[in-house]
Amino acid sequence: MTTVLVPLNISGFWVPYRGDSYLNTGSVGASLTLEPPVSFKLTRSSCPLYLNGVCFEEYHPVARELLRLGISVHGMSPVPLGVGSAVSGAIAIALAYAYLHLSEGGELDAGRVGLLAHRIEVETSGGLGDVICQLVGGGLVLRKKPGPPGIGEVVSIPVRDVEVTLGVLGERITTKEMLLKFADRFAAAGSRAFTEFTEKPELEFFLRLSREFSIEVGFAPREVFRRLDEVLRSLSGAVLGYFIKKSLLVVVHELGLSSAVRSAISRFCQYSLPPFKPAKRGFTVVS
């Protein structure tokens, strides 16, 4: 049975670009790719797409076409869909791979998979720059030019061994709502962060810029950041930095400290998740 593995992707700051088609739509910015990945199995079922046991009947025409061809995509994600970790990008890559594998057969070029996946993401109002990052993985990823593979440009920046603890916040907002609500702020705050990061592409600097971006665009009240500063400062320098993206609190810290971090952030989150690590690889297929 074929299994498709796709890392998570959490952007720290970005500038969205919307063109007249998916080919000139995307974003520049920087993000963390994380593992364990989202895992998809290609199987047979009466539903075209499952994620964590939930059936999505009308996700995208590609999913319906897969069902017509006799294949269903069953996914298991360590993070819920819609909180800000590019699970929708992972779904798009799995659907694109399954469709191209069935229709073309043989070994597939990642760029072709990514091109179709990016189109699915744009047409389902998902992320604008996640897919291209999830294809390459590698830890910290800089999106230098917007667009899908072949048009967009990304660079992987390896990082040392750290852990990433995620807290899921109470307020939920869709990607489409987020892009509409904060569009004007993204352009200004994201452009400043992007320009500064390209001159100093390092993990700690990424985290500092991402925190500033979180505050500037208004992902949470300033008082929340002040209180987070207080509780995380008590961990004696073991926390490298943190930021908020959509409905996620993202805390990067030294190895073996996830329990202490989860305890410290518990009052701010509905729940937190076991630690993740920077993804060593991108989109992978295992037969």
C-alpha positions as CSV (number, residue, x, y, z in Angstrom):
1,M,0.0,0.0,0.0
2,T,1.4,3.4,-1.0
3,T,1.9,5.9,1.8
4,V,2.5,9.7,1.2
5,L,4.3,11.6,4.0
6,V,4.2,15.4,4.1
7,P,5.7,17.6,6.8
8,L,3.8,20.3,8.5
9,N,4.6,23.9,7.6
10,I,4.1,26.9,9.9
11,S,4.9,30.3,8.6
12,G,6.4,32.9,10.9
13,F,5.9,35.9,8.6
14,W,4.9,36.4,5.0
15,V,3.6,38.7,2.2
16,P,0.8,37.3,0.1
17,Y,0.6,37.8,-3.6
18,R,-2.6,37.2,-5.5
19,G,-2.5,37.1,-9.3
20,D,-5.1,36.3,-12.0
21,S,-4.3,32.6,-11.7
22,Y,-2.7,30.0,-9.4
23,L,0.5,30.3,-11.4
24,N,1.1,33.9,-10.2
25,T,-0.4,33.5,-6.7
26,G,1.7,32.7,-3.7
27,S,3.8,34.4,-1.0
28,V,7.2,35.2,0.2
29,G,8.3,34.7,3.8
30,A,9.8,32.1,6.1
31,S,8.5,29.0,7.8
32,L,9.3,26.0,9.9
33,T,8.7,22.6,8.4
34,L,8.0,20.0,11.1
35,E,7.8,16.3,11.7
36,P,6.2,13.9,12.5
37,P,4.5,14.5,9.2
38,V,0.9,14.1,8.0
39,S,0.6,10.5,6.7
40,F,-1.8,9.4,3.8
41,K,-2.6,6.0,2.5
42,L,-4.0,5.4,-0.9
43,T,-6.8,2.8,-0.5
44,R,-10.4,2.0,-1.6
45,S,-13.4,3.5,0.1
46,S,-16.8,5.1,-0.6
47,C,-15.5,8.5,0.5
48,P,-12.8,10.3,-1.6
49,L,-10.9,11.9,1.3
50,Y,-10.7,11.1,5.0
51,L,-8.6,13.0,7.6
52,N,-8.4,11.7,11.1
53,G,-11.5,9.6,10.5
54,V,-13.7,12.4,9.1
55,C,-15.0,12.1,5.6
56,F,-14.7,15.1,3.2
57,E,-17.2,14.5,0.4
58,E,-16.7,17.7,-1.6
59,Y,-13.2,18.8,-0.9
60,H,-12.0,19.4,-4.5
61,P,-12.8,18.0,-8.0
62,V,-9.5,16.1,-8.0
63,A,-10.7,14.1,-4.9
64,R,-14.0,13.2,-6.7
65,E,-12.0,12.2,-9.8
66,L,-9.9,9.9,-7.6
67,L,-13.0,8.2,-6.3
68,R,-14.2,7.7,-9.8
69,L,-10.9,6.0,-10.6
70,G,-11.3,3.7,-7.5
71,I,-9.0,5.4,-5.1
72,S,-9.5,7.1,-1.7
73,V,-7.0,9.1,0.3
74,H,-7.0,8.4,4.0
75,G,-4.9,10.8,6.1
76,M,-3.8,10.9,9.7
77,S,-2.5,14.3,11.0
78,P,-0.8,15.1,14.3
79,V,-2.4,18.6,14.2
80,P,-6.0,19.4,13.4
81,L,-7.0,20.9,10.0
82,G,-7.5,24.6,10.0
83,V,-5.3,25.8,12.9
84,G,-2.3,27.1,10.9
85,S,0.1,24.2,10.3
86,A,-0.6,23.6,6.5
87,V,-2.5,20.4,6.9
88,S,-4.5,21.6,3.9
89,G,-1.2,21.8,2.0
90,A,-0.4,18.2,2.9
91,I,-3.9,17.1,1.7
92,A,-3.3,19.0,-1.6
93,I,0.0,17.2,-2.1
94,A,-1.5,13.8,-1.3
95,L,-4.4,14.3,-3.7
96,A,-2.1,15.6,-6.5
97,Y,0.3,12.7,-6.1
98,A,-2.5,10.1,-6.1
99,Y,-4.2,11.6,-9.2
100,L,-1.0,11.9,-11.2
101,H,0.2,8.5,-10.1
102,L,-3.1,6.9,-11.4
103,S,-3.3,9.0,-14.6
104,E,0.4,8.9,-15.6
105,G,2.0,6.1,-13.6
106,G,5.7,5.6,-13.0
107,E,8.0,7.9,-11.1
108,L,6.6,11.4,-10.6
109,D,8.6,14.6,-10.6
110,A,8.0,16.5,-7.4
111,G,7.6,19.7,-9.3
112,R,4.6,18.3,-11.2
113,V,3.0,17.1,-8.0
114,G,3.6,20.5,-6.4
115,L,2.2,22.4,-9.3
116,L,-1.2,20.6,-9.1
117,A,-1.1,20.7,-5.3
118,H,-0.6,24.5,-5.3
119,R,-3.5,24.8,-7.7
120,I,-5.7,22.7,-5.3
121,E,-4.6,24.9,-2.4
122,V,-5.5,28.1,-4.2
123,E,-8.8,26.8,-5.4
124,T,-9.8,25.6,-1.9
125,S,-8.7,28.9,-0.3
126,G,-5.9,27.3,1.6
127,G,-2.3,28.6,2.2
128,L,-0.5,30.5,-0.5
129,G,3.0,29.3,0.1
130,D,2.8,26.1,2.1
131,V,3.0,23.5,-0.7
132,I,6.4,24.6,-2.1
133,C,7.9,24.5,1.4
134,Q,6.4,21.1,2.2
135,L,7.9,19.6,-1.0
136,V,11.5,20.5,0.1
137,G,11.3,20.4,4.0
138,G,14.7,20.8,5.6
139,G,13.8,22.7,8.8
140,L,13.6,26.4,8.2
141,V,12.5,27.4,4.7
142,L,12.8,30.8,3.0
143,R,10.3,31.6,0.2
144,K,12.3,34.0,-2.0
145,K,9.8,34.2,-4.9
146,P,6.1,33.6,-4.8
147,G,4.3,30.9,-6.8
148,P,4.2,27.1,-7.3
149,P,7.3,24.9,-8.1
150,G,8.9,26.0,-11.3
151,I,7.9,29.6,-10.7
152,G,8.4,30.2,-7.0
153,E,11.8,29.8,-5.3
154,V,12.6,28.4,-1.9
155,V,15.8,27.8,0.1
156,S,16.1,25.3,3.0
157,I,18.1,26.6,6.0
158,P,19.2,23.6,8.2
159,V,18.8,24.2,11.9
160,R,20.3,22.5,15.0
161,D,18.4,19.9,17.0
162,V,15.6,21.6,18.8
163,E,12.0,20.8,19.7
164,V,8.8,22.7,18.8
165,T,5.8,22.6,21.2
166,L,2.5,23.7,19.7
167,G,-0.5,25.1,21.7
168,V,-3.9,25.2,20.0
169,L,-5.6,28.5,20.9
170,G,-9.3,28.9,21.5
171,E,-10.2,31.3,18.7
172,R,-10.4,29.7,15.2
173,I,-10.2,31.6,11.9
174,T,-10.1,30.2,8.4
175,T,-7.2,31.0,6.1
176,K,-9.6,32.9,3.8
177,E,-10.9,34.9,6.7
178,M,-7.3,35.5,7.9
179,L,-6.1,36.8,4.6
180,L,-9.1,39.1,4.2
181,K,-8.9,40.4,7.8
182,F,-5.2,41.1,8.0
183,A,-4.3,41.7,4.4
184,D,-3.1,45.3,4.8
185,R,-1.0,44.4,7.9
186,F,0.6,41.4,6.2
187,A,2.1,43.6,3.4
188,A,3.8,46.1,5.7
189,A,4.9,43.8,8.6
190,G,5.7,40.9,6.3
191,S,7.9,43.0,3.9
192,R,10.0,44.4,6.8
193,A,10.5,40.9,8.3
194,F,11.3,39.3,5.0
195,T,13.9,42.0,4.1
196,E,15.6,41.7,7.4
197,F,15.6,37.9,7.5
198,T,17.2,37.6,4.0
199,E,20.2,39.5,5.5
200,K,20.4,37.2,8.5
201,P,18.8,33.8,7.8
202,E,19.2,32.2,11.3
203,L,16.7,30.4,13.5
204,E,16.8,32.7,16.5
205,F,16.4,35.8,14.3
206,F,13.5,34.1,12.5
207,L,11.8,33.6,15.9
208,R,12.3,37.2,16.9
209,L,10.9,38.5,13.6
210,S,8.0,36.1,13.8
211,R,7.1,37.2,17.3
212,E,7.2,40.9,16.1
213,F,5.0,40.0,13.1
214,S,2.5,38.2,15.4
215,I,2.1,41.4,17.4
216,E,2.0,43.8,14.5
217,V,-0.7,41.9,12.6
218,G,-2.8,41.3,15.8
219,F,-2.9,37.5,16.1
220,A,-3.4,38.1,19.8
221,P,-3.7,41.1,22.2
222,R,-0.4,42.6,23.3
223,E,-1.3,41.6,26.9
224,V,-1.2,37.9,25.9
225,F,2.4,38.3,24.6
226,R,3.4,40.1,27.8
227,R,2.1,37.3,29.9
228,L,3.7,34.7,27.7
229,D,7.0,36.5,28.0
230,E,6.7,36.2,31.8
231,V,5.9,32.5,31.9
232,L,8.4,31.4,29.3
233,R,11.2,33.6,30.8
234,S,11.0,31.3,33.9
235,L,12.5,28.5,31.8
236,S,15.9,30.0,32.2
237,G,16.9,30.6,28.6
238,A,15.8,27.2,27.4
239,V,13.2,28.7,25.1
240,L,14.7,30.1,21.9
241,G,11.6,32.0,20.9
242,Y,7.9,31.8,20.2
243,F,5.2,33.3,18.0
244,I,1.5,33.0,17.2
245,K,0.3,32.0,13.8
246,K,-3.5,31.9,13.2
247,S,-4.7,29.5,16.0
248,L,-1.3,28.2,17.0
249,L,1.2,29.2,19.7
250,V,4.6,28.0,18.4
251,V,7.3,27.6,21.0
252,V,10.9,26.5,20.0
253,H,13.0,25.2,22.8
254,E,15.9,23.0,23.7
255,L,15.5,19.2,23.7
256,G,13.7,17.4,26.5
257,L,11.8,20.4,27.8
258,S,8.4,19.9,26.2
259,S,6.6,19.0,29.5
260,A,7.8,22.1,31.2
261,V,6.8,24.3,28.2
262,R,3.4,22.6,27.9
263,S,2.8,23.3,31.6
264,A,3.8,26.9,31.2
265,I,1.5,27.6,28.3
266,S,-1.5,25.6,29.5
267,R,-3.4,28.6,30.7
268,F,-3.3,30.2,27.2
269,C,-4.3,27.2,25.2
270,Q,-7.2,24.8,24.8
271,Y,-4.6,22.1,24.6
272,S,-1.0,21.5,23.6
273,L,0.7,18.8,21.6
274,P,3.7,16.5,22.1
275,P,6.9,18.0,20.7
276,F,7.8,18.2,17.0
277,K,11.2,18.5,15.4
278,P,12.4,20.4,12.3
279,A,11.7,18.2,9.3
280,K,14.8,16.6,7.8
281,R,13.0,16.0,4.5
282,G,10.1,17.1,2.4
283,F,7.3,15.2,0.6
284,T,8.1,11.5,0.5
285,V,6.4,8.4,-1.0
286,V,6.8,5.0,0.6
287,S,5.6,1.9,-1.2
